[in-house]
Amino acid sequence: DNEKNSIAVHRVLPSGQVLPAKKFMEGDSYRLGGLPFPLNVLNGGLIHFPMGCITENIIIHMQIPEEYAELDEENDEVSFTDGNFAAVEFHVKPEGSDEFVEPYEFEIPLNLSIPFKRGLLDELGVSPENLDVFFAENTGFVSEGTGNITVDIEKNLIYAKIEHFSTLV
């Protein structure tokens, strides 16, 4: 497939409101931004969609996974229920389809980089070397679908290869 496929990312607010899409093409990167507390720790993260990673135009809905988060509707604050982590749920459907494909498998893994704040880790008593990237499933957290996870303590970034989209923690 020599043609670039398009990617449209919609953020879905806790209220269910779907925000207008940010559109880009294969070979480009999507920067995570504007996420509310406590997901703001992911702001500045980057997802690179290499050429050949998809064979069709796709639409992505990105939202907070309800099964791992609690929303205080009075002040729109989100907290996670299972310890110190952040999570984002990705639902992907081919353009023109009404059905989300879960998990959505990529032909070539995506490149993910997530920043971390050293001061926050110190406050939580977490060592940067203990950071990791997982997918959440009904059986718990699994590393299948993630690879080459590296924690760069000089740049305060976590790098990973992502083989599919579902709930990323």
C-alpha positions in Angstrom: 0.0 0.0 0.0 1.9 3.1 -1.3 -0.9 5.6 -0.5 -1.0 7.4 2.8 -4.1 6.6 4.9 -5.8 9.2 7.0 -6.3 9.2 10.8 -8.9 11.2 12.6 -8.7 11.4 16.4 -11.7 12.6 18.5 -11.4 13.2 22.2 -14.5 12.1 24.0 -15.2 14.0 27.2 -16.4 12.3 30.4 -19.8 13.8 29.7 -19.9 11.8 26.4 -19.4 14.9 24.2 -17.3 14.0 21.1 -14.9 16.9 20.2 -14.0 17.7 16.6 -11.3 15.5 15.1 -7.7 16.3 14.7 -6.8 14.9 11.3 -3.4 13.8 10.0 -1.8 11.1 7.8 0.3 8.0 8.1 3.9 9.0 8.7 2.8 11.8 11.0 2.6 12.0 14.8 -0.2 12.8 17.2 0.6 14.9 20.3 -1.4 14.2 23.4 -2.6 17.5 24.9 -5.4 19.2 26.7 -6.1 16.1 28.9 -7.6 16.9 32.3 -6.1 16.1 35.7 -4.9 13.5 36.5 -4.4 12.6 32.8 -2.5 15.8 32.3 0.6 13.7 33.2 0.2 12.3 29.6 0.1 15.8 28.0 3.1 16.1 25.7 3.1 12.4 24.9 3.6 11.5 21.2 2.1 8.7 19.1 3.9 8.2 15.8 2.0 6.4 13.1 4.7 5.0 10.7 4.0 4.5 7.0 2.4 1.2 6.4 0.9 0.9 10.0 -2.7 0.9 8.6 -4.3 -0.3 5.4 -7.3 1.9 5.6 -8.5 5.4 6.8 -9.4 5.2 10.5 -11.3 7.1 13.1 -10.1 7.0 16.7 -12.2 7.9 19.8 -9.9 8.6 22.7 -11.4 8.7 26.2 -11.0 8.0 29.9 -11.7 4.3 30.6 -14.7 4.3 32.9 -13.9 0.9 34.5 -10.7 2.3 35.9 -11.7 5.9 36.7 -14.1 7.8 38.9 -15.5 11.2 37.8 -16.5 13.9 40.3 -19.2 15.6 38.2 -19.3 18.7 40.5 -15.8 19.7 39.6 -15.0 17.5 36.6 -12.1 15.8 38.4 -11.0 12.3 37.5 -9.3 9.9 39.8 -8.1 6.4 39.1 -9.2 3.5 41.4 -6.4 1.0 41.2 -3.3 2.8 42.4 -0.9 5.2 40.8 -1.5 5.1 37.1 -3.1 6.9 34.2 -5.0 5.3 31.4 -6.5 6.2 28.0 -9.0 4.1 26.1 -8.7 4.1 22.3 -11.6 2.9 20.1 -10.9 2.6 16.4 -13.2 2.1 13.5 -12.5 2.1 9.8 -13.8 5.1 8.0 -17.3 4.5 6.6 -17.9 1.7 9.2 -20.4 2.0 12.1 -18.5 -0.6 14.2 -15.4 -0.1 16.4 -12.8 -2.9 16.0 -11.4 -3.9 19.4 -8.6 -4.3 19.7 -7.5 -2.6 16.5 -4.3 -4.3 15.3 -1.6 -2.3 13.4 0.4 -3.7 10.5 3.6 -2.0 11.9 3.8 -1.1 15.6 3.2 2.6 16.5 5.9 4.5 18.4 4.8 5.9 21.7 6.6 8.4 24.0 5.1 9.5 27.3 6.7 12.2 29.5 6.9 11.7 33.2 7.4 14.3 35.9 10.3 13.4 38.2 8.9 15.6 41.1 5.5 13.7 40.9 7.2 10.4 40.9 9.3 11.4 44.0 6.1 12.6 45.7 4.5 9.2 45.0 7.6 7.2 46.0 7.9 5.7 42.5 11.3 5.2 40.9 11.4 6.0 37.1 12.9 2.5 36.5 9.6 1.0 37.7 7.5 2.8 35.1 5.9 0.6 32.4 3.3 0.5 29.7 0.5 -2.1 29.7 -2.9 -2.8 28.2 -5.8 -3.3 30.5 -8.0 -6.3 29.9 -10.7 -7.9 32.0 -8.1 -10.3 33.3 -5.8 -7.4 34.6 -2.9 -5.6 33.1 -1.0 -7.4 30.3 2.2 -6.4 28.4 1.2 -8.3 25.2 0.9 -5.8 22.5 3.6 -3.5 23.9 7.3 -3.9 23.3 10.7 -2.3 23.4 9.7 -0.3 26.5 12.5 2.0 27.6 12.6 4.6 30.4 14.9 7.5 29.5 15.7 9.1 32.9 17.8 11.8 31.2 14.9 13.1 29.0 12.1 12.0 31.4 10.3 9.9 28.7 8.9 6.4 28.5 9.2 4.9 25.0 7.2 1.9 23.8 6.1 0.1 20.6 2.3 -0.4 20.4 0.9 -3.2 18.3 -2.8 -2.5 18.8 -5.2 0.0 20.4 -7.5 -0.7 23.3 -7.0 0.5 26.9 -3.5 1.7 27.5 -2.2 2.3 31.0 
